[in-house]
């Protein structure tokens, strides 16, 4: 089973599956996922809720960490910062691409850029994951 299929199977029935995350690419240096902006994930004005964006990016960064640590290890988010640039309206799709800023033995820092289908930046999330 390839990495993407393995991740999709692992999240089945959990929060990332509930919000509809679909992993597209998964490797130690790049993790990419998509999310359809459904009305139930939106806030006023029918735009994707900021918390949904943050959860989407946090999950991608956690998966990136998992792909870089021994199977016997785990991970938890230590810190996360989000900059929002534009809304993502209901009925559209966003893509998150996650790359490493730092890969250490005890912590890893990732940057996830969330873009619209047209490639416009929606948000940038920088997070630090603890390796357990």
C-alpha positions, 0 to 999 in steps of 0.5 A, a space after each residue: 500500500 502506498 503512503 497516500 492510501 495508508 494515510 487515508 486508511 489511518 484517518 478513516 472515521 477520525 476528525 480529518 475524515 469527518 471534515 473530508 480531507 483527501 491526501 494527494 501526495 505524502 513523502 518525507 519532504 512534501 505532504 499535499 492534501 485537498 479539502 472541499 469547502 462544504 457549507 457545514 465547514 463554513 462560518 458567516 458569509 459562507 466562507 471556510 471557518 478559520 478553525 477548519 483551515 487550521 485543523 486541515 493544516 495541523 493534520 497535514 503537518 502532523 502527517 509530515 512529522 509521522 513520515 519522518 519519525 520511527 514507527 514507535 514514535 508519536 507526535 503532538 503539536 507544540 505551537 501553531 501560527 496562522 496567517 489568513 489572506 483571503 476567504 475560501 467560499 463554499 463550493 470551492 476546494 483548497 489545497 494544502 502543501 506542507 514542507 519542512 522548515 526544520 527536522 530535528 530529533 525532538 522537534 520538527 517545524 513545518 509550513 503549510 500553504 493553503 491555496 485556492 483552486 486558482 492558486 491564490 494564497 488563502 493562509 499560511 500555517 507554521 507549526 512545530 511538532 514534538 516528537 514523542 
